[in-house]
């Protein structure tokens, strides 16, 4: 076995210790040290990024979930800070649900990942327009309320619209939006001018684009401007 082949066999054993054979000359006890260190490292990063999700899933199931991720997912980045993004990508593409898994697992994971992604983002607050550090989000489940005391079995009739942003003091903050405010935020995020977006939304919602309408919109936009979310 060449050096490269040995490295690949070693990596395969670490990723799937129950399925891959031991390498010649390495005892099971010695290999177990590497296997445990590797798993605990990865699991620690994932648990740290998804604390609510980890607490809501039974411990043995959580272990299987992480082991499946390690065995099945081909990561596209070597950076530890991006392991959470890789885990989210696997959940969205390769995860297979088991009986007893929360029905909101994908959306809750995304919501928890957003906080970390904004916290470590290198983007900066703009002098004009919508902040790249402000993300309008729409979920089927009320993810911001889910926890040990609230685990809904069915989603509500209306979607949950949120705005998650990092402010000028580098704090990640959250607010719930009305569907109208979410649609406005999503349009502004694309670079659409505020007046044009408001006129289009008024037409879509059957609203009169009168002074009262624009005054209410101005109150919302002024609040977003004050919080560093949008600047005219």
Secondary structure, DSSP 8 states (H G I E B T S, - for coil): --HHHHHHHHHHHHH-TTTS---TT--HHHHHHHHHHHHHHHHHHHHHH-HHHHHHS-HHHHHHHHHHHHHH---S---GGGHHHHHHHHHHHT----TT--TTHHHHHHHHHHHHHHHH------SSEE-TTEEEEEESS-GGG-BTTB--SS--SS-EEEEEEE-TTS-EEEEEE-HHHHHHHHHHHTT--HHHHHHHHHHHHT---SHHHHHHHHHHHHHHHHTTSEE-
